[in-house]
């Protein structure tokens, strides 16, 4: 290119301008090294104990390439997971008894036998598959780095992870509304208590000596941000309190907690934020001080980073804004509470608080802190046992509560996901199974209630109908109640309110159904007078059960049998049915069956 390009003049390139300067993409040659991870942080890897050394060097180089800019490994935790999986493969090679001095000696059988080796050690298929995926991924990268050294047999094996079927993991469950209410109430109480602690001044100590010592310690905190345990002012206060019999277990936290958030305060804020927004817990931890954007109409957008959404990591979620119990107000309060610590420990992270003798940016909580918080509030699970809170389940809990609030309306429930993903990952969870089972049962009840059924009149209802025909039930067709109940419009199993107005045939035409179709017809009116005929037909179809194949009998008489035994006879009661059987025994009712019905 020309050495001095000027405005208005064309740029000229020479033959050598497009030549890339050769560079060594991987200058590290040892087995103890540090990887600067793409998403921040460093991963320290130590493969010095792995043998054979030549293969260990190839695996180390492959891991560095996988974690390089643009590579598939972007998070420190993922890189460290690979660093844990690779030594397991070398442990297998050391036990297999075959001499393997480098990548050229590896064959497909080594990968297959490594899978069997893991399985023999009791690993579940899910855990085994995750380890095997990482080892195969490293071997694939070695095949790319050293294509001439990999045998064709191994190259063919690296086309797939495992020949056995993949076992899907059990979906993470949500906490029940009972547990969620305990968590939300405890977190809100703690957030309010922290706000009061930072805003209110502590009452003056009645002991003038301790009051002067505390003032000296607070002056150091105001000047330097923190007071060390080795400071003379702190040790003097510590020993003075001990001489008076006062507890000193959390003295440093008490002193710094008047100005800053402490590591114990982070847990309730994190729990409440996850429950109110439904953000993934790793996204909550990665929020920054400028995450609130585009406030409008009582809402605000939370800009967050979801690293595992490759290609769409930067996302936004619109939430309610306003009071401190709303997501937007909660984040604003966090920003205010961390401002004092941010003066001494500048950071873009939303979470800046006082740890043990130092300021911390970002959340590096231990499960022990979460367990201590739930234990302090006495939070229990549905079985009454102390709850072991897993923060990763809070997103599912938020989704389950929203699902209950929207009554399962997928269009309203699927926020941030397609309806298919929302239904599969957040609606089909064990915590919502009772709701789904109740909905199915209710649907069946509604279907039965809305099914086409005849009108069944008990003797008391029949007497009421005769006494006041004007208030008789509305039935299709033109009918006279007196004629209907008097037998003028009888068919074999019922009285028919509209033999020429059947819902199963054209208007004006006779009913086309067989006689037992009355049991499924809204025109039919069944009274106690028809019970002997119905019982006679029931005896007939019970006899046919013994003569016909079970499937044929179910197709021909199953619905009629169920209607008689489940709906008609129970409506009359045992006494009336017994009397009808006595009448049937004394005067048998002819069975009006066509010949084909007897086959």
Buried (B, 14 or more C-beta within 10 A) or exposed (E): EEEEEEEEEEEEEEEEEEEEEEEEEEEBEEBEBEBEBBBEBEBEBEBEEBEBEBBBBBBBBBBBBBBBEEBEBBBBEBBBBBBEBBBBBBEBBEEBEEEBEBBBBBBBEBBEBBBEBBBEEEBEBEEBBBBBBBBBBBBBBBBEBBEEBBBEEBBEBBEEBBEEEEEEEEEBBBBBBEBBEBBBEBBBEBBEEBBEBBEEEEEEEEBEEBEEBBEBBBEBBEEEBBBEEEBEBBEBBBEBBEEEEEEEEEBBBBBBBBBBBBBBBBBBBBBBBBBBBBBBBBBBBBBBBEBBEEEEEEBBBBBBBBBEEEEEEEBEBBBBBBEBBBBBBBBBBBBEBBEBBBEBBEBEBBBBBBBEEEBBBBBEBEEEEBBEBBEEBEBBBEEEEEBEBBBEBBBBBBBBBBBBEBEBEBEEBBEEBEEEEBBEBBBEBEBBEEBEEEEEEEEEEEEEEEEEBBBBBBEEBBEEBBEEEEEBEEBEBEBEBEEBBEEEBBBBBBBBBBBBBBBEEEEEEEBEBEBBBBBBBBBBBBBBBBBBBBBBBBEBBEEBEEEBEEEEBBEBBBBBBEBBEEBBBEBBEEEBBEBBBEBBEEEEBEBEBEEEBEE
